[in-house]
Amino acid sequence: MKAAAEELGYDSAEEYLMALHELHQNGQIHVPPKNAPAPDPETQRPQLYFERADGEIYHGDSAKLMADELGEESVDLIVTSPPFGLLKEKDYGNKDADAYLNWFDQFASGFRRVLKESGSLVIDIGGAWKRGRPVRSLYHFELLIRLCRAFDFKLAQEFYWWNPAKLPLPAEWVNIRRIRVRDSVNCLWWLSKTPYPKASNKRVLQPYKEDMTKLFERGSYNTGERSGGHKPGETSFLNEHGGAIPHNLISLANTSSNTAYHKYCREKNHPIHPARFPSGIPAFFIRMLTDKGDTVFDPFAGSCMTGEVAEQMGREWICCDLEEEYLEGALGRFLEDDDSLFPSYEPSRSKPYEAVPPFLSILPEDEAPLPEDGGASRPSN
Ligand SMILES: C[S@@+](CC[C@H](N)C(=O)[O-])C[C@H]1O[C@@H](n2cnc3c(N)ncnc32)[C@H](O)[C@@H]1O
């Protein structure tokens, strides 16, 4: 490990381990739990691991599951968060991103095979920093382009998930050298096989803001031209439509640590999955893009959050993960065969998070000079 650390420019094995830990915490690499069985993708078919009336969990490689087990055009929605690219610094090019894309191809063709024509594919994918440099990888954009160009998916819409509770990492660029800002947005690529997958934004309306509610009460609206040249019609904004159309920005912290799932994992000594997404992510897309009774599939299911939410929302579901230890913990979401365990889905927080406009005046400019070398050297204090 010492030699590997030195080769990559770290001063010690400890520093190397810390960097790995940081990536792991960030969900940018996947570290298999100790003693986890490693299914041989060549020989081992995914096994049905758990079943209940509306859901199935498979253990094994989901590429194989999609190629051999799931029916063609049998899934209405794939919503998933794949392991993020493990990116090593290279002298040139983007080899690791390429390796990631090549690895992903088997899943992309599986998605095409199992998804219905009316279905949608939603991929939650975080960005990544190149190792040792304040430079971002392009791999998640390249993945999107590959899915569209090589696998003929349509980009129905790109969403962004803003996690206001994300830590200011990597500390070196954000906290120490102060040359980058917090990276707190994940991309959510919503793709489909046709330009018209089944969808309705009426399923995900939000409460109107207070001024809008007042406007409805007043019954009048300034119909003058907006800054972009658009002139709203007299009536279109005045009609109460039951809620506001959401933006393609989902603001949701990912801080839950005391759910029944956590309790179960702690009691049974199973690892708590380190890169879970919050229930609101699958919930939003399940509601907007599927009907009750439709089938939702998560091929990188981890703790099976997608399965739990799909169950709560009355959809059928299939989850698959390579690591049995994660599935052992996931069972805590489903073991009780009691429907009270699955009350209808409720968001955990209804208050909005505050997003502030650019705020430029806290420190006078001359008290915050730009480093002459762009931050190439560390500040002395
Ligand atoms: C980012 S995590 C997903 C976490 C999940 N969204 C949750 O909320 O718990 C990615 C998962 O993909 C799994 N994985 C990696 N390769 C896989 C494969 N070929 N087939 C199935 N699962 C795989 C990993 O074991 C890991 O649990």
The ligand as an ORCA input file, in Angstrom:
! r2SCAN-3c Opt
* xyz 0 1
  C     -24.635      3.806     -5.153
  S     -25.062      2.196     -4.593
  C     -26.820      2.213     -4.649
  C     -27.476      2.566     -3.325
  C     -28.990      2.567     -3.359
  N     -29.521      3.583     -4.233
  C     -29.563      2.770     -1.964
  O     -30.293      3.773     -1.741
  O     -29.277      1.954     -1.078
  C     -24.587      1.183     -5.935
  C     -24.793     -0.315     -5.698
  O     -24.526     -1.001     -6.918
  C     -24.128     -2.317     -6.560
  N     -23.549     -2.958     -7.759
  C     -22.342     -2.737     -8.347
  N     -22.202     -3.512     -9.460
  C     -23.352     -4.236     -9.576
  C     -23.825     -5.203    -10.517
  N     -23.074     -5.579    -11.553
  N     -25.046     -5.737    -10.320
  C     -25.801     -5.370     -9.256
  N     -25.408     -4.450     -8.342
  C     -24.211     -3.892     -8.495
  C     -23.170     -2.088     -5.399
  O     -23.027     -3.258     -4.624
  C     -23.874     -0.932     -4.660
  O     -24.641     -1.412     -3.586
*
